[in-house]
Amino acid sequence: MRQKIVSFDKDEVGDWLAVLSCGHTRHVRHNPPWFNRPWVEPAKSREEFLGTELNCKKCEKLDL
């Protein structure tokens, strides 16, 4: 289920989390070669991604 990014936060080990409009979070790590998201590092780039939709796996599980 697609949800909009409303803000960003960090988890207990310092990895970035997208906070979604549904209240759930999703990791948005930049960890090449597995995850290539260099935009998550600079604050300005994160701001540009506010409102972007991501798939929320937790909402999908609840919707079953």
N, C-alpha and C positions, 0 to 999 in steps of 0.2 A: 504494500500500500504506500503510495507516494505522500510524503509530508514535507512541508517547507522548513528550511533551516531558519530558526529565529535568533540563535546566538551560538557562541562557542564557549567551551570550557575545557579544562584539562582533567584527566583522570589521575589516580594516585601515583602513577609512574611518569607523568608528564606528557602523555600522548593526548593529542587533540580530540575532542568530542564535538560533534555537531548536536546542538539541542534542537529538537524538532518541534513543530507546532502541536503535536499530539502529547508532548511532555516526555517522550522517550529520547534516548541519546543514541548516537551511532559514531563509532570511531572513524576519523578521517585522517589516518596516519599518512605521513610521507616516509615510506620505508622501502626505497627501491631495492631490488627489482619487483618485489611483491605488490607494493602500493606506490604508484607514481602520482603524488599530489603535492607538488612543490608550492602550489598556491596557498596551502594551509599555514605555512611558516610566517610570512609577513602579515601584520595586522591589517594593512590596507587591502591585501588580497582576500583575506577572510571576510572583510566587510562587503566586498563585491559579490561574494557568494551568498549573502543573506537573502532569503527568499527563494533560493534554488531548491528544487525538490530532490529528495533522496528517498530510496525505498526503506521503509521501516519494517524490519523483520518481526519486531514484537507485535506491531499492529496486525500483521498478516497472520500470526499465530492466534491472536484473539479473535480474528474474523472467521476462523475455520468452523 
